[in-house]
Amino acid sequence: MAKELKELTSRSENYSQWYQDLVIKADLAENSAVRGCMVIKPYGYAIWEKMQRILDNKFKETGHVNAYFPLLIPKSFLSREAEHVEGFAKECAVVTHYRLKTNSDGSGVVVDPEAKLEEELIIRPTSETIIWNTYRNWIQSYRDLPILCNQWANVMRWEMRTRLFLRTAEFLWQEGHTAHATREEAEAEARQMQNIYADFVENYMGVPVIKGVKTASERFAGALDTYTIEAMMQDGKALQAGTSHFLGQNFGKAFNVTFVDKDGKTDYAWATSWGVSTRLIGALIMAHSDDNGLVLPPHLAPIQVVIIPIYRSMEQLDEIRKKVNGIADNLKKLGISVKFDDADNRKPGWKFANYELKGVPVRLAMGGRDLENNTIEVMRRDTLEKETVSCDGIETYVQNLLEDIQKNIFQKALKLREERTVKVDSYDEFKEKIEQGYFVLAHWDGTPETEERVKNETKATIRCIPMDDDNEPGCCMVTGKPSARRVLFARNY
């Protein structure tokens, strides 16, 4: 384990390589035999399961229900909404045949040329088209609305440059798709889901976010508005942590989804879609972890507390085990996930390093002297601070410590963002701060031409138009034209 930690690239040396090393060495995921796709290993998937469980509960608390729609989408469906198909056309994987056959030379199997599909099928890059084609059959009257569906699924977007969790050809996500009778209802739904995502990312992941609206060139293909939450990683780059889209009546019109309203008039249904993906695990890693490994927020850690015995004989281990089992049972009654690692195939030092690498928030260690003194050693992963405390009341102590760790890692991330967010008024200063890894609030004249110029010259994009009340008028840093307010620029993942 010491060797593995030594081989973990430091953040200061190469942040990108540190991330790649950590994902592999912490046993979260690995590259698969399929180009651009990953295997999510049990420890990584356990984090995703906790995310799923919490978000799923939040969705259901707001009236949403889960459903499932096909993986394969007829090509013609993507042609019905012009902006949507243009946005995804270059990322689509296409199924053209439905059968294989044995090669005549016996060398294996080949595609049967006689089994060509009449219409090609697209492996879903997102499901608006197949879902709105289905909704047409579900909606006739205003009484059928709203429809508030979510699905947990995988999607495929053909990526040339991939990075585990952050950008892979196939990834896991949830996608909500709702239909409404009025524009006001749909817009309120889109904003509500942005708030749910922000609450989850801040209070469970421990990552502060900036809520905002995307510019026309950055919004989702086919949307009238895209609401986003943007998070800063430790290297100063932004990561889009979740988006919620107000789709207007675009998909209602494209798939002829109409309903009769309360006044007996026919109208097209109003739509939203919203989603987060396994890229949140990448955000979790990059926002909190250090050169010793993962730092996981207690609210999402698969193992919140690990207990490691230090013993010289099996008799001593039995005594420690009796003591520790009682502590572990009491912690579990408080809803805390605990692992007692008494395996005899690894030394305590190896275990210490291993659980540190995997980001377990609290480590408890008990040796013979601790047993005699009714004490236990406690180490918190976020600061690596250790102290010896009494076993009396240890359960409440640990419960409070976990909450303190959760708050501390959020405050640490917030402090970093505040220190690395600046307002600038000149383009030269903007370029300097972007190069140094800052979030930059600057004036923009509102034109796509200026937005594209900044992107080409600095690799920074407008992450969002923030939704706070800081409507400070000024002049565009590039063109000098009037600007109603500052927008958020950053380089991004």
C-alpha positions in Angstrom: 0.0 0.0 0.0 2.9 2.3 0.7 4.1 1.6 -2.8 0.7 2.5 -4.3 0.5 5.7 -2.4 4.0 6.6 -3.5 2.9 6.1 -7.1 0.0 8.4 -6.7 0.9 11.6 -8.6 0.7 14.7 -6.5 -1.9 17.4 -7.4 0.8 20.1 -7.8 2.8 17.9 -10.1 0.1 16.9 -12.5 -3.5 17.4 -11.5 -5.0 15.5 -14.4 -2.7 12.5 -13.8 -3.4 12.7 -10.0 -7.1 12.3 -10.8 -6.6 9.4 -13.2 -4.3 7.6 -10.7 -6.7 8.1 -7.8 -9.7 6.7 -9.7 -7.8 3.5 -10.4 -5.9 3.1 -7.1 -9.0 3.8 -4.9 -10.8 1.0 -6.8 -13.5 3.2 -8.2 -13.4 2.4 -11.9 -11.2 1.2 -14.7 -11.1 1.3 -18.5 -12.9 -1.5 -20.3 -12.2 -3.5 -23.4 -14.7 -1.2 -25.2 -13.1 2.0 -26.3 -14.2 5.0 -24.3 -16.3 2.9 -21.9 -15.6 2.2 -18.2 -16.2 -0.5 -15.7 -17.5 1.0 -12.5 -16.1 -1.2 -9.7 -18.1 -2.1 -6.6 -16.7 0.7 -4.4 -17.4 3.4 -7.1 -20.8 1.9 -7.7 -21.6 2.0 -4.0 -21.1 5.8 -4.1 -23.4 6.1 -7.1 -26.0 3.9 -5.3 -26.1 6.4 -2.4 -26.4 9.3 -4.8 -29.3 7.4 -6.6 -31.1 6.7 -3.4 -31.0 10.2 -2.1 -32.0 11.8 -5.4 -34.7 9.3 -6.1 -36.3 10.1 -2.7 -36.1 13.8 -3.5 -37.7 13.3 -6.9 -40.5 11.3 -5.4 -41.1 13.8 -2.6 -41.9 16.3 -5.3 -44.4 14.1 -7.1 -42.2 12.4 -9.7 -42.4 8.7 -10.6 -39.9 6.4 -12.3 -40.5 4.7 -15.7 -38.3 3.2 -18.3 -38.1 3.9 -22.1 -36.3 2.0 -24.9 -32.5 2.2 -25.4 -33.0 2.3 -29.2 -34.5 5.3 -30.9 -35.6 5.3 -34.6 -33.4 7.6 -36.6 -36.4 9.5 -37.9 -37.4 10.6 -34.4 -34.2 12.7 -34.1 -35.0 14.5 -37.3 -38.3 16.0 -36.0 -36.7 18.7 -33.8 -34.0 20.3 -35.9 -32.0 22.0 -33.2 -32.0 18.8 -31.1 -30.7 16.6 -33.9 -28.0 19.1 -34.8 -26.8 19.1 -31.2 -26.4 15.4 -30.9 -25.8 14.2 -34.5 -22.0 13.9 -34.2 -22.3 11.9 -30.9 -24.7 9.2 -32.0 -23.9 5.5 -32.2 -26.0 3.9 -34.9 -27.4 0.3 -35.2 -27.6 -0.7 -38.8 -28.1 -4.5 -38.8 -29.9 -7.0 -36.6 -28.0 -10.2 -37.2 -24.6 -11.8 -37.3 -23.5 -14.9 -39.1 -20.5 -17.3 -39.1 -17.8 -16.2 -41.5 -17.5 -18.7 -44.4 -13.8 -19.2 -43.7 -14.6 -20.2 -40.1 -12.7 -17.2 -38.6 -15.6 -16.0 -36.4 -18.7 -13.9 -37.0 -19.4 -11.1 -39.4 -22.4 -8.8 -39.9 -25.0 -10.5 -42.1 -25.4 -8.1 -45.1 -28.9 -9.5 -45.6 -29.9 -8.3 -42.1 -29.9 -4.5 -42.8 -32.5 -2.6 -40.8 -35.1 -0.7 -42.9 -34.5 2.2 -40.6 -31.4 2.7 -38.5 -31.7 2.8 -34.7 -29.8 5.3 -32.5 -28.5 4.2 -29.2 -30.0 6.9 -27.0 -27.8 10.0 -26.4 -30.8 11.4 -24.5 -34.5 10.4 -24.5 -36.6 13.4 -25.4 -37.6 12.1 -28.8 -38.7 8.5 -27.8 -40.4 9.8 -24.6 -42.4 12.6 -26.4 -43.5 10.1 -29.1 -44.8 8.0 -26.2 -46.4 11.0 -24.4 -48.6 11.6 -27.5 -50.5 8.4 -26.6 -50.8 9.4 -22.9 -52.1 13.0 -23.2 -55.5 14.1 -24.5 -56.8 16.5 -21.9 -55.5 18.9 -19.3 -56.7 16.3 -16.8 -53.8 14.0 -18.0 -51.3 16.7 -17.0 -48.8 17.1 -15.6 -46.8 14.0 -16.4 -43.7 13.9 -14.1 -41.6 10.9 -15.2 -37.9 10.1 -14.4 -35.8 7.2 -15.6 -32.5 5.8 -14.3 -30.6 4.6 -17.4 -27.5 4.5 -19.4 -26.8 6.7 -22.5 -24.2 6.6 -25.3 -22.5 9.7 -26.7 -19.5 9.0 -28.9 -16.5 10.7 -27.3 -13.1 10.9 -28.9 -11.2 11.9 -25.7 -12.4 10.2 -22.6 -11.7 10.4 -18.9 -13.1 8.1 -16.2 -16.4 9.4 -14.8 -15.9 12.9 -16.3 -16.4 12.0 -20.0 -17.0 8.5 -21.3 -18.9 7.2 -24.3 -21.4 5.4 -22.1 -22.4 6.7 -18.7 -25.1 6.3 -16.2 -27.6 9.0 -15.3 -31.1 9.9 -14.5 -33.2 11.9 -16.9 -36.5 13.5 -15.9 -39.1 14.4 -18.6 -42.2 16.3 -17.7 -45.2 17.6 -19.6 -47.4 20.5 -18.5 -50.5 22.4 -19.4 -48.9 25.9 -19.1 -45.7 27.7 -19.7 -45.6 28.9 -16.1 -45.9 25.3 -14.7 -43.1 24.1 -17.0 -40.7 26.9 -16.1 -41.4 26.4 -12.4 -40.7 22.7 -12.8 -37.3 23.5 -14.5 -36.3 25.9 -11.7 -37.5 23.5 -9.0 -35.2 20.7 -10.3 -32.3 23.1 -10.5 -32.8 23.8 -6.8 -33.1 20.1 -5.9 -29.8 19.5 -7.7 -28.1 22.4 -5.9 -29.4 21.2 -2.5 -28.0 17.7 -3.2 -24.6 18.8 -4.4 -24.1 21.3 -1.6 -25.6 19.3 1.4 -24.7 15.8 0.4 -21.6 16.1 -1.8 -20.3 19.1 0.2 -19.6 21.1 -3.0 -20.7 24.7 -3.3 -22.4 25.6 -6.6 -23.4 28.7 -8.5 -26.9 28.6 -9.9 -27.4 30.3 -13.3 -28.9 30.2 -16.8 -26.9 29.1 -19.9 -26.3 31.4 -22.8 -28.0 30.6 -26.1 -24.9 29.0 -27.5 -24.3 26.9 -24.4 -27.9 25.7 -23.7 -29.2 22.2 -24.3 -30.1 21.5 -27.9 -33.8 22.2 -28.4 -34.2 24.1 -25.1 -35.5 27.6 -24.7 -33.6 27.9 -21.3 -31.1 25.8 -19.6 -30.7 26.2 -15.8 -27.4 25.0 -14.5 -25.3 24.5 -11.4 -21.6 25.1 -11.7 -19.0 23.9 -9.3 -15.3 24.8 -8.9 -12.7 22.0 -8.8 -9.4 22.3 -6.9 -7.6 23.3 -10.1 -9.9 26.2 -10.7 -11.8 24.6 -13.6 -15.6 24.5 -13.6 -17.7 21.4 -13.7 -21.3 21.5 -14.8 -22.8 19.4 -12.0 -26.5 19.4 -13.2 -28.8 20.9 -15.7 -32.5 21.5 -16.0 -34.1 22.5 -19.3 -37.2 24.4 -20.2 -38.1 23.0 -23.6 -41.1 25.2 -24.3 -43.5 23.5 -26.8 -40.7 22.4 -29.2 -41.1 18.7 -28.5 -44.9 19.0 -28.2 -45.0 20.4 -31.7 -42.4 18.0 -33.1 -44.4 15.0 -31.9 -47.9 16.5 -32.1 -48.5 16.1 -28.4 -51.7 18.2 -28.0 -54.4 18.4 -25.3 -57.7 20.1 -24.7 -57.4 22.8 -22.0 -60.1 23.9 -19.4 -61.6 26.2 -22.0 -62.0 23.5 -24.6 -59.2 24.8 -26.7 -56.4 22.6 -28.2 -52.8 23.4 -27.3 -49.4 21.8 -27.4 -48.0 20.4 -24.1 -45.1 22.3 -22.5 -42.0 20.4 -21.6 -39.0 20.1 -19.4 -36.1 17.7 -19.1 -33.4 17.5 -16.4 -30.5 15.2 -15.4 -27.3 14.4 -13.5 -24.9 11.6 -14.2 -22.0 9.6 -12.9 -19.9 12.6 -13.7 -20.9 13.7 -10.1 -18.5 11.1 -8.8 -15.7 12.8 -10.7 -16.8 16.1 -9.1 -16.7 14.5 -5.7 -13.1 13.3 -6.2 -11.8 16.6 -7.6 -13.5 18.9 -5.2 -12.2 17.3 -1.9 -9.5 14.7 -2.3 -5.8 15.1 -1.6 -2.4 13.6 -2.2 -3.2 10.8 0.3 -6.3 9.7 -1.6 -10.0 10.2 -1.6 -11.8 12.5 0.9 -15.4 11.5 0.8 -18.2 13.5 2.5 -19.8 11.3 5.2 -23.3 11.7 3.7 -22.1 9.7 0.6 -19.3 7.5 1.9 -20.1 3.8 1.4 -18.2 3.1 4.7 -18.5 6.0 7.1 -16.5 4.4 10.0 -13.9 1.7 9.8 -12.6 0.0 13.0 -9.2 -1.6 13.0 -7.9 -3.8 15.9 -4.2 -3.8 16.8 -3.3 -7.0 18.7 -0.5 -9.3 19.6 -2.4 -12.5 20.1 -5.7 -14.1 19.2 -6.8 -13.9 22.8 -6.3 -10.2 22.7 -8.1 -9.9 19.4 -11.1 -11.8 20.9 -11.2 -9.3 23.8 -11.0 -6.3 21.4 -13.6 -7.8 19.1 -16.1 -8.1 22.0 -15.6 -4.5 22.9 -15.7 -3.2 19.4 -18.7 -5.2 18.3 -20.8 -3.4 20.9 -19.6 0.0 19.6 -20.2 -1.0 16.0 -23.8 -2.2 16.8 -24.6 1.1 18.5 -23.2 3.1 15.6 -25.3 1.1 13.2 -28.4 1.8 15.3 -27.7 5.5 14.6 -27.8 4.8 10.9 -24.0 4.9 10.5 -22.3 2.4 8.1 -19.5 0.6 9.9 -16.8 -1.9 8.9 -14.8 -3.8 11.5 -11.7 -5.0 9.6 -10.3 -7.9 11.7 -8.9 -9.7 8.7 -5.5 -11.3 9.6 -4.0 -11.1 6.1 -2.9 -7.5 6.3 -1.1 -5.5 8.9 -2.7 -2.5 10.6 -0.4 0.0 8.9 -1.5 -1.3 5.5 -5.2 -1.1 6.5 -4.6 2.5 7.7 -3.2 3.5 4.4 -5.9 1.6 2.4 -8.8 3.2 4.1 -7.1 6.6 3.9 -6.7 6.1 0.2 -10.4 5.2 -0.1 -11.5 8.2 1.8 -13.4 6.6 4.8 -14.3 9.7 6.9 -13.6 8.2 10.4 -11.1 5.6 11.4 -11.2 4.0 14.9 -8.3 1.9 16.1 -8.1 -0.1 19.3 -5.1 -1.8 20.8 -4.3 -3.7 24.0 -3.6 -0.5 26.0 -6.8 1.1 24.7 -8.7 -2.0 25.9 -7.3 -1.6 29.4 -8.0 2.1 29.5 -11.4 2.0 27.9 -10.2 4.3 25.1 -10.1 4.3 21.4 -8.0 6.2 18.8 -10.1 8.4 16.4 -8.8 9.8 13.1 -10.7 12.1 10.8 -9.9 11.8 7.1 -10.5 15.4 6.1 -7.7 16.8 8.4 -5.8 13.6 9.3 -6.0 14.7 12.9 -5.9 11.9 15.6 -7.0 11.8 19.2 -7.6 9.2 21.9 -11.0 9.4 23.5 -13.0 7.4 26.0 -15.2 4.6 24.8 -18.0 6.0 26.9 -20.2 8.0 24.7 -18.1 7.2 21.6 -21.2 6.7 19.5 -22.4 10.2 20.0 -18.9 11.5 19.6 -18.5 9.8 16.2 -22.0 10.9 15.1 -21.1 14.6 15.8 -17.7 14.2 14.2 -19.2 12.9 10.9 -21.4 16.0 10.7 -18.4 18.2 11.5 -16.4 16.6 8.7 -19.4 17.1 6.3 -19.5 20.8 7.2 -15.7 21.2 7.1 -15.2 19.9 3.6 -18.0 22.1 2.3 -16.5 25.2 4.0 -13.0 24.3 2.7 -14.4 24.1 -0.9 -16.4 27.3 -0.5 -13.3 29.1 0.8 -11.3 28.0 -2.2 -14.0 29.2 -4.6 -14.3 32.6 -2.8 -10.5 33.0 -3.0 -10.4 32.1 -6.7 -13.4 34.1 -7.9 -12.7 37.7 -9.1 -14.3 40.5 -11.0 -12.4 42.0 -13.9 -13.1 44.8 -16.3 -10.3 44.5 -18.8 -9.7 41.7 -21.3 -6.0 41.6 -20.5 -6.7 41.0 -16.8 -9.3 38.5 -17.8 -6.8 36.4 -19.8 -4.3 36.5 -16.9 -6.9 35.3 -14.3 -8.2 32.6 -16.6 -4.7 31.3 -17.1 -4.2 31.2 -13.3 -7.3 29.1 -12.8 -9.9 31.6 -11.6 -13.7 31.9 -11.9 -14.0 35.3 -13.5 -17.1 37.6 -13.3 -16.9 39.9 -16.3 -19.1 42.0 -18.5 -20.2 40.6 -21.9 -22.0 42.4 -24.7 -24.5 39.5 -25.1 -23.4 38.5 -28.7 -22.4 35.0 -29.7 -19.6 36.5 -31.7 -17.9 37.9 -28.6 -18.6 34.7 -26.7 -17.0 32.6 -29.4 -14.0 35.0 -29.7 -13.3 34.7 -25.9 -13.6 30.9 -26.2 -11.2 30.6 -29.1 -8.6 33.0 -27.6 -8.7 31.8 -23.9 -10.4 28.4 -23.9 -12.8 29.9 -21.3 -16.6 29.6 -21.8 -19.5 31.4 -20.2 -20.5 28.9 -17.6 -23.7 30.7 -16.7 -25.5 34.0 -16.2 -25.7 33.9 -12.4 -29.2 34.0 -10.8 -28.2 36.2 -7.9 -29.3 39.9 -7.6 -25.9 41.4 -8.6 -27.2 43.2 -11.7 -24.3 45.6 -12.0 -24.3 47.4 -15.4 -21.1 48.1 -17.2 -19.2 47.7 -20.4 -18.1 44.5 -22.2 -14.5 43.8 -21.5 -13.9 42.9 -25.1 -15.9 45.3 -27.2 -16.7 48.1 -24.8 -20.4 47.8 -25.6 -23.1 48.2 -22.8 -23.6 45.1 -20.6 -26.5 44.7 -18.1 -24.6 42.5 -15.7 -21.6 40.3 -15.2 -21.5 36.7 -16.3 -19.4 33.8 -15.1 -16.4 32.7 -17.2 -14.1 29.7 -16.5 -12.3 26.9 -18.2 -14.2 23.7 -17.7 -14.3 19.9 -17.8 
